[in-house]
Amino acid sequence: MPDYLAATMAMLGPAQNRYADPSAWDRLHEELGIQLPSDYQALVDAYAPIQLNGHLYLHHPATEQWNLGQEIRDTVRA
């Protein structure tokens, strides 16, 4: 694990990994036609969905509410 990712996770506290689901990432990558960075996936799997300090939102591809794929689609449409 890169130092910056370990430091970020240490700051955020114990990982919950509530929605860690490799197949959800596979579906999202297939839909997008790109692979999101593995460190980003690790952070999202560990903590999402969550809003941090009103500035950082982490959505997850395996959740219905705060779904990462939907957020990306909505942003592209906008």
Backbone hydrogen bonds in HBPLUS format (Angstrom, degrees):
<---DONOR---> <-ACCEPTOR-->    atom                        ^
c    i                          cat <-CA-CA->   ^        H-A-AA   ^      H-
h    n   atom  resd res      DA  || num        DHA   H-A  angle D-A-AA Bond
n    s   type  num  typ     dist DA aas  dist angle  dist       angle   num
A0005-LEU N   A0002-PRO O   3.12 MM   3  5.36 122.1  2.47 102.1 116.1     1
A0006-ALA N   A0002-PRO O   3.01 MM   4  6.32 164.2  2.03 158.9 163.6     2
A0007-ALA N   A0003-ASP O   2.85 MM   4  6.04 157.6  1.90 152.0 158.4     3
A0008-THR N   A0004-TYR O   3.01 MM   4  6.11 154.7  2.08 138.6 145.3     4
A0009-MET N   A0005-LEU O   2.93 MM   4  6.12 165.6  1.95 152.3 156.1     5
A0010-ALA N   A0006-ALA O   2.89 MM   4  6.02 148.3  1.99 142.9 152.1     6
A0011-MET N   A0007-ALA O   3.01 MM   4  6.20 150.7  2.10 143.1 150.4     7
A0012-LEU N   A0008-THR O   3.02 MM   4  6.31 147.0  2.14 145.6 154.7     8
A0013-GLY N   A0009-MET O   3.02 MM   4  6.10 128.5  2.29 139.9 151.6     9
A0016-GLN N   A0046-ALA O   2.83 MM  30  5.47 148.9  1.92 163.5 158.4    10
A0017-ASN N   A0046-ALA O   3.10 MM  29  4.34 166.8  2.11 113.7 117.6    11
A0024-ALA N   A0021-ASP O   2.97 MM   3  5.47 134.3  2.18 114.0 125.8    12
A0026-ASP N   A0022-PRO O   2.94 MM   4  6.26 156.7  2.00 149.1 156.2    13
A0027-ARG N   A0023-SER O   2.97 MM   4  6.17 160.1  2.01 146.5 150.6    14
A0028-LEU N   A0024-ALA O   3.06 MM   4  6.25 159.8  2.10 144.1 149.7    15
A0029-HIS N   A0025-TRP O   2.85 MM   4  6.04 166.9  1.87 157.7 161.0    16
A0030-GLU N   A0026-ASP O   2.96 MM   4  6.10 153.7  2.03 145.6 153.1    17
A0031-GLU N   A0027-ARG O   2.93 MM   4  6.16 160.0  1.97 148.6 154.0    18
A0032-LEU N   A0028-LEU O   2.87 MM   4  6.06 163.5  1.89 155.4 159.8    19
A0033-GLY N   A0029-HIS O   2.81 MM   4  5.65 141.3  1.96 139.5 149.7    20
A0041-GLN N   A0037-PRO O   3.03 MM   4  6.40 159.2  2.08 151.4 157.5    21
A0042-ALA N   A0038-SER O   2.93 MM   4  6.14 153.6  2.00 144.7 151.5    22
A0043-LEU N   A0039-ASP O   3.07 MM   4  6.29 157.4  2.12 144.0 149.3    23
A0044-VAL N   A0040-TYR O   2.93 MM   4  6.16 166.3  1.94 156.6 160.4    24
A0045-ASP N   A0041-GLN O   2.79 MM   4  5.91 165.8  1.81 151.3 156.0    25
A0046-ALA N   A0042-ALA O   2.99 MM   4  6.06 149.8  2.08 140.2 148.3    26
A0047-TYR N   A0043-LEU O   3.13 MM   4  6.30 148.7  2.23 147.8 154.6    27
A0048-ALA N   A0044-VAL O   2.87 MM   4  4.91 150.2  1.96 133.8 143.2    28
A0050-ILE N   A0058-LEU O   3.07 MM   8  5.35 150.7  2.16 140.9 149.4    29
A0058-LEU N   A0050-ILE O   2.86 MM   8  5.35 171.6  1.86 166.3 168.2    30
A0052-LEU N   A0056-LEU O   2.70 MM   4  5.06 168.4  1.71 156.4 159.9    31
A0055-HIS N   A0052-LEU O   3.02 MM   3  6.05 169.3  2.03 135.8 136.8    32
A0056-LEU N   A0052-LEU O   3.17 MM   4  5.06 172.6  2.18 144.8 146.9    33
A0060-HIS N   A0066-TRP O   3.24 MM   6  6.73 146.9  2.36 163.1 163.5    34
A0063-THR N   A0060-HIS O   3.49 MM   3  5.81 172.9  2.50 112.6 113.8    35
A0068-LEU N   A0060-HIS O   3.04 MM   8  4.80 160.4  2.08  98.7 104.5    36
A0071-GLU N   A0067-ASN O   2.97 MM   4  6.19 158.0  2.02 151.1 157.9    37
A0072-ILE N   A0068-LEU O   2.95 MM   4  6.20 157.6  2.00 152.7 158.0    38
A0073-ARG N   A0069-GLY O   2.94 MM   4  6.21 165.4  1.97 151.5 155.5    39
A0074-ASP N   A0070-GLN O   2.83 MM   4  6.01 163.8  1.85 154.6 158.9    40
A0075-THR N   A0071-GLU O   2.99 MM   4  6.13 154.9  2.05 144.0 150.8    41
A0076-VAL N   A0072-ILE O   2.95 MM   4  6.18 157.9  2.00 152.9 158.8    42
A0077-ARG N   A0073-ARG O   2.97 MM   4  6.21 159.9  2.01 150.1 155.4    43
A0078-ALA N   A0074-ASP O   3.01 MM   4  6.19 149.5  2.10 143.6 151.7    44
